[in-house]
Amino acid sequence: MNWIRLSGDDERVGVEISFSMSEARKHRILVQIDSDPQPSVFDAVVAVDAGADHLLSYGGITLEQVPSLVHGAIFTRGPKSLRHTAIFIGGSDVAVGEALLEAVTATFIGPMRVSVMLDANGANTTAAAAVLAARRHLDLSRTRAVVLAGTGPVGQRAVRLLARAGATVALASRSRNRAEAAVSAIDCARGSGTVTPCPTVDDEAMRACLDGAELVIAAGAAGVQLLSRPLLAAATSLKVAIDLNAVPPLGIEGLEAFDHAQRREGLVCYGAIGVGETKMQIHRAAVASLFERNELVLDADEIYELGKQSEGSAVADPA
Ligand SMILES: NC(=O)c1ccc[n+]([C@@H]2O[C@H](COP(=O)([O-])OP(=O)(O)OC[C@H]3O[C@@H](n4cnc5c(N)ncnc54)[C@H](OP(=O)(O)O)[C@@H]3O)[C@@H](O)[C@H]2O)c1
């Protein structure tokens, strides 16, 4: 027991101080739930850097296993100490991660809960970092944006964040059906922006999709070029170009992976590694925030809000 008698004259004060000292000494425990057989070392390292004292890593986790893991987290420490325990959900399959998050929150029992964060495949922190990069140069509420390959988990989240910030967003895909399905799946409820599907089946369609846009985010699969240099040059309304693919060939020809607000041909450019810096900061800040309270649920929107708070509200560098 962490009992410190500070004053023999006033035991009540002594008890209170003893309690807070005891609270301060509680170790921060992060329960890492990963749907992949081998839990992500990347997520584990970030967790430690973000201040977790102990990491309990579980791989290959299925929905059926969630209740016992959550019960272990919520029934071991008293209600006032639950903020010292938190859950991180990772894994390469974002859809499974979303289902795990739902299962975790469904297992909480009233106030017997701990904070939880979803960042399966880095999708939430990556999309948030991309939109934050754009926000440094553009007033998103007045921006026309195109998210290339917006059908993937990162792209869909970027589209949603942009729309919620008030942007007019075209969600591009090689397939009209996939674009339409992704638009229907995106819940833009709390925002004033709009999302429309934009098939980019050939160069002509790509030109039409980019016509009038100020922002392009390339969220295509690793090692796939989506936008050639001539098509980029033809998109004269563009002010900011962001590419999330770090594996050559890059998603947007002419950008470099390390670009970080790099000016190229009148465009402000960010490459995947340039965006990655912000992504890492957001990831660490989000994990650290889990231990401040016991009822946080950090998905894409909440993680983006955290990033916004740390960057401030002003448009830093107009494009
Ligand atoms: N920096 C980081 O920490 C970090 C973290 C996560 C992801 N990323 C990067 O972010 C990007 C998006 O990630 P993601 O997981 O959302 O990607 P993804 O699911 O692998 O692919 C996204 C979309 O790319 C399109 N695509 C796939 N193969 C293609 C091909 N051969 N040719 C043209 N288009 C193709 C598909 O769109 P359509 O079929 O609809 O056209 C697909 O929905 C990736 O480059 C990834 O490496 C970076």
The ligand as a Tripos MOL2 file, in Angstrom:
@<TRIPOS>MOLECULE
LIG
   48    52     1     0     0
SMALL
NO_CHARGES

@<TRIPOS>ATOM
      1 N1          2.4930    6.1000  -44.0790 N.am      1 LIG1
      2 C1          1.7740    5.1620  -43.4620 C.2       1 LIG1
      3 O1          1.9790    4.8890  -42.3140 O.2       1 LIG1
      4 C2          0.6910    4.4510  -44.1880 C.ar      1 LIG1
      5 C3         -0.2350    3.7180  -43.4490 C.ar      1 LIG1
      6 C4         -1.2610    3.0980  -44.1470 C.ar      1 LIG1
      7 C5         -1.3160    3.1780  -45.5300 C.ar      1 LIG1
      8 N2         -0.3750    3.8790  -46.2060 N.ar      1 LIG1
      9 C6         -0.4250    3.9700  -47.6640 C.3       1 LIG1
     10 O2         -1.6590    4.5940  -48.0320 O.3       1 LIG1
     11 C7         -2.0830    4.0850  -49.2870 C.3       1 LIG1
     12 C8         -3.5290    3.6290  -49.1630 C.3       1 LIG1
     13 O3         -3.6170    2.5560  -48.2360 O.3       1 LIG1
     14 P1         -4.8370    1.5260  -48.3100 P.3       1 LIG1
     15 O4         -4.5770    0.4790  -47.3070 O.co2     1 LIG1
     16 O5         -6.1260    2.2740  -48.2330 O.co2     1 LIG1
     17 O6         -4.6290    0.9690  -49.7980 O.3       1 LIG1
     18 P2         -5.2520   -0.2990  -50.5530 P.3       1 LIG1
     19 O7         -6.4920   -0.7200  -49.8700 O.co2     1 LIG1
     20 O8         -4.1790   -1.3010  -50.7410 O.co2     1 LIG1
     21 O9         -5.5920    0.2960  -52.0040 O.3       1 LIG1
     22 C9         -6.3770    1.4590  -52.1330 C.3       1 LIG1
     23 C10        -7.0090    1.4900  -53.5260 C.3       1 LIG1
     24 O10        -5.9880    1.4760  -54.5290 O.3       1 LIG1
     25 C11        -6.5810    1.0340  -55.7480 C.3       1 LIG1
     26 N3         -5.7080    0.0460  -56.3950 N.ar      1 LIG1
     27 C12        -5.3450   -1.1630  -55.9290 C.ar      1 LIG1
     28 N4         -4.5580   -1.8040  -56.8120 N.ar      1 LIG1
     29 C13        -4.4240   -0.9770  -57.8720 C.ar      1 LIG1
     30 C14        -3.7430   -1.0660  -59.1180 C.ar      1 LIG1
     31 N5         -3.0220   -2.1380  -59.4440 N.pl3     1 LIG1
     32 N6         -3.8430   -0.0340  -59.9790 N.ar      1 LIG1
     33 C15        -4.5610    1.0720  -59.6680 C.ar      1 LIG1
     34 N7         -5.2310    1.2150  -58.5000 N.ar      1 LIG1
     35 C16        -5.1620    0.2040  -57.6100 C.ar      1 LIG1
     36 C17        -7.9210    0.3990  -55.3920 C.3       1 LIG1
     37 O11        -8.9190    1.3360  -55.8130 O.3       1 LIG1
     38 P3         -9.9170    1.0550  -57.0360 P.3       1 LIG1
     39 O12        -9.8540   -0.4040  -57.3120 O.co2     1 LIG1
     40 O13       -11.2330    1.4970  -56.5060 O.co2     1 LIG1
     41 O14        -9.4200    1.9030  -58.1580 O.co2     1 LIG1
     42 C18        -7.8600    0.3110  -53.8900 C.3       1 LIG1
     43 O15        -9.1370    0.4040  -53.2740 O.3       1 LIG1
     44 C19        -1.1100    2.9430  -49.6520 C.3       1 LIG1
     45 O16        -0.1910    3.3980  -50.6040 O.3       1 LIG1
     46 C20        -0.4360    2.6320  -48.3380 C.3       1 LIG1
     47 O17         0.8610    2.1090  -48.5270 O.3       1 LIG1
     48 C21         0.6150    4.5420  -45.5690 C.ar      1 LIG1
@<TRIPOS>BOND
     1     1     2 1
     2     2     3 2
     3     2     4 1
     4     4     5 ar
     5     4    48 ar
     6     5     6 ar
     7     6     7 ar
     8     7     8 ar
     9     8     9 1
    10     8    48 ar
    11     9    10 1
    12     9    46 1
    13    10    11 1
    14    11    12 1
    15    11    44 1
    16    12    13 1
    17    13    14 1
    18    14    15 2
    19    14    16 1
    20    14    17 1
    21    17    18 1
    22    18    19 2
    23    18    20 1
    24    18    21 1
    25    21    22 1
    26    22    23 1
    27    23    24 1
    28    23    42 1
    29    24    25 1
    30    25    26 1
    31    25    36 1
    32    26    27 ar
    33    26    35 ar
    34    27    28 ar
    35    28    29 ar
    36    29    30 ar
    37    29    35 ar
    38    30    31 1
    39    30    32 ar
    40    32    33 ar
    41    33    34 ar
    42    34    35 ar
    43    36    37 1
    44    36    42 1
    45    37    38 1
    46    38    39 2
    47    38    40 1
    48    38    41 1
    49    42    43 1
    50    44    45 1
    51    44    46 1
    52    46    47 1
@<TRIPOS>SUBSTRUCTURE
     1 LIG1         1 GROUP 0 **** ****
